[in-house]
């Protein structure tokens, strides 16, 4: 659905976030990840129901032009911008509408550093542009891969490219000189949180030349919780009670988080991977001591 916008640059409000600005070329995402935190923002913006998040996609057709106006303001300080914080900028719609490419061209021309979050190997289409941004301002690509198990991926993120295809894209980007890491997000309790599953993602990241792999625990905020837990009950009924116990609040129980992230950090150290993206913002941005989802985050979609 065509949805012209009045503003593109979104000031991010949240605790523990290493960035202040985000851009979302689309609202909604056809990748249909059952655990996606952006489903909550979709509901808050009254764009549609939780079920429509992955079928009713709003296309910000004028976003590149609006962004150029915003970037031309004297007040713009060329702080790092995250593209894809509440949608996937390289979901299938991008192949047709090319909104993300137009946005990246505007960011390149304004010499604004960029961090991209995606699950889409379509990002390879823009290698030429990504190189240009990297040269003039700084750029990182973050490929999200919560599991290397293709069957689990088909169940919980049914319309995403297979994990192996995503890791192949990570390898090609790094070979092209584009700094690209992996977000292991989210770590799925009882499904892909054991040592072997976490190690499989991180070893694949190493093989793909990724300089870092960021582990992030699952959060179930209102809107996501009501969608995801019934899905677990249908497809992983043996885990229903475990999830009820772990997620009495938005965050998983403290002891679980500490144990799981501690294990992940130990594997990272063993493999020689960093656990966070680089510090790209002018003057540097201090990353959280342990990589995990922020307590609060507000994003315009």
Residue pairs with C-beta under 8 A, 6 or more apart in sequence:
1 56
1 57
1 58
1 59
2 58
2 59
2 61
3 27
3 58
3 59
3 60
3 61
4 60
4 61
4 62
5 60
5 62
5 63
5 66
6 66
7 66
7 70
7 300
8 23
8 60
8 63
8 66
8 67
8 70
8 103
9 21
9 23
9 67
9 70
9 71
9 81
10 21
10 22
10 23
10 24
10 85
10 299
10 300
11 20
11 21
12 19
12 20
12 21
12 22
12 82
12 85
12 297
12 298
12 299
13 296
13 297
13 298
14 294
14 295
14 296
14 297
14 298
15 294
15 295
15 296
16 288
16 294
16 295
17 294
17 297
18 276
18 277
18 279
18 281
18 285
18 286
18 287
18 288
19 79
19 80
19 81
19 82
19 115
19 281
19 285
20 79
20 80
20 281
21 79
21 80
21 81
21 82
22 81
22 82
22 83
22 84
22 85
22 86
22 299
22 300
23 63
23 67
23 81
23 82
23 83
23 84
23 103
24 60
24 83
24 84
24 85
24 86
24 87
24 89
24 299
24 300
24 301
25 59
25 60
25 63
25 83
25 84
25 87
25 89
25 94
25 99
25 100
25 103
26 57
26 58
26 59
26 60
26 87
26 88
26 89
26 91
26 93
26 94
26 99
27 42
27 45
27 47
27 57
27 58
27 60
27 86
27 87
27 301
28 42
28 47
28 48
28 52
28 53
28 54
28 55
28 56
28 57
28 58
28 87
29 36
29 38
29 53
29 54
29 57
29 87
29 88
29 91
30 54
30 55
30 57
30 91
30 92
30 93
30 159
31 54
31 88
31 91
31 119
31 120
31 157
31 159
31 160
32 54
32 157
32 158
32 159
32 160
33 119
33 156
33 157
33 160
34 156
34 157
34 158
34 227
34 228
34 231
35 156
35 157
35 186
35 188
35 218
35 220
35 224
35 228
36 53
36 224
37 219
37 221
37 224
37 293
38 53
38 86
38 87
38 299
38 301
39 50
39 53
39 223
39 224
39 227
40 221
40 222
40 223
40 224
41 86
41 299
41 301
42 48
42 50
42 52
42 53
42 223
42 301
43 49
43 50
43 53
43 223
44 223
45 301
47 53
47 56
47 58
47 301
48 56
50 223
50 226
50 227
54 159
57 91
57 93
59 93
59 97
59 99
60 99
61 97
61 99
63 99
63 102
63 103
64 99
64 102
64 103
64 105
64 106
67 103
67 106
67 107
68 106
68 109
68 110
70 76
71 106
71 107
71 109
71 110
71 112
72 110
76 110
76 112
77 282
78 110
78 111
78 112
78 113
78 137
78 282
79 112
79 113
79 281
79 282
80 112
80 113
80 114
80 115
80 138
80 280
80 281
80 285
81 107
81 112
81 113
81 114
81 115
82 114
82 115
82 116
82 117
83 89
83 100
83 103
83 104
83 107
83 114
83 115
83 116
83 117
84 90
84 100
84 116
84 117
84 118
85 117
85 299
86 299
86 300
86 301
87 301
88 117
88 118
88 119
88 120
89 99
89 100
89 103
89 116
89 117
89 118
89 120
90 100
90 118
90 119
90 120
90 121
90 122
90 123
91 120
92 120
92 122
92 159
93 99
94 100
94 101
94 120
94 122
95 122
95 125
100 126
101 125
101 126
101 129
104 114
104 126
104 129
104 130
104 133
105 129
107 114
107 133
107 137
108 129
108 132
108 133
108 136
108 137
111 136
111 137
112 137
113 133
113 137
113 138
113 139
113 280
113 281
113 282
114 133
114 137
114 138
114 139
114 140
115 139
115 140
115 141
115 142
115 277
115 280
116 123
116 130
116 139
116 140
116 141
116 142
117 142
117 144
117 183
118 141
118 142
118 143
118 144
119 143
119 144
119 145
119 157
119 160
119 161
119 166
120 161
121 161
121 165
121 166
121 168
121 169
123 130
123 141
123 143
123 169
123 173
124 169
124 172
124 173
127 172
127 173
127 176
127 178
130 139
130 141
130 173
130 176
130 178
131 176
131 177
131 178
133 139
134 177
134 178
134 179
138 280
139 178
139 179
139 280
140 179
140 180
140 181
140 277
140 278
140 280
141 170
141 173
141 178
141 179
141 180
141 181
142 180
142 181
142 182
142 183
142 214
142 277
143 166
143 167
143 169
143 170
143 180
143 181
143 182
143 183
144 166
144 182
144 183
144 185
145 163
145 166
145 167
145 182
145 183
145 184
145 201
145 204
145 205
146 153
146 156
146 157
146 184
146 185
146 186
146 187
146 188
146 192
146 201
147 153
147 163
147 188
147 191
147 192
147 197
147 200
147 201
148 163
148 164
148 167
148 197
148 200
148 201
148 204
149 163
149 192
149 197
149 200
150 162
150 163
150 164
152 188
152 191
152 192
153 160
153 162
153 163
155 235
156 188
156 191
156 231
156 235
160 166
163 201
163 204
167 182
167 204
167 205
167 207
167 208
168 208
169 180
170 180
170 181
170 182
170 205
170 208
170 209
170 210
171 207
171 208
171 209
173 180
174 180
174 208
174 209
174 210
175 209
179 211
179 278
180 208
180 209
180 210
181 205
181 210
181 211
181 212
181 213
181 214
181 274
181 277
182 201
182 202
182 204
182 205
182 208
182 210
182 212
182 213
182 214
183 213
183 214
183 216
184 198
184 201
184 202
184 213
184 214
184 215
184 216
184 264
185 214
185 215
185 216
185 293
186 216
186 217
186 218
186 219
186 293
187 193
187 198
187 215
187 216
187 217
187 218
187 260
187 264
188 218
189 218
189 239
189 242
189 243
189 246
189 252
189 256
189 260
190 236
190 239
190 242
190 243
191 197
191 236
191 239
192 198
192 201
193 260
195 263
195 267
198 215
198 263
198 264
198 267
199 267
201 213
202 213
202 264
202 267
202 268
202 271
202 273
203 271
205 213
205 273
206 271
206 272
206 273
210 273
211 273
211 274
211 278
212 273
212 274
212 275
212 276
212 277
212 278
213 268
213 273
213 274
213 275
214 275
214 276
214 277
214 291
215 260
215 261
215 264
215 265
215 268
215 275
215 291
215 292
216 291
216 292
216 293
217 251
217 252
217 257
217 260
217 261
217 292
217 293
218 252
219 250
219 251
219 252
219 293
220 228
220 229
220 247
220 250
221 250
225 247
225 250
229 240
229 243
229 244
229 247
232 239
232 240
232 243
233 240
245 253
246 252
246 253
246 256
247 253
251 257
251 293
251 295
252 260
257 292
261 290
261 291
261 292
264 275
265 275
265 290
268 274
268 275
275 290
275 291
276 287
276 288
276 291
277 287
279 285
279 286
279 287
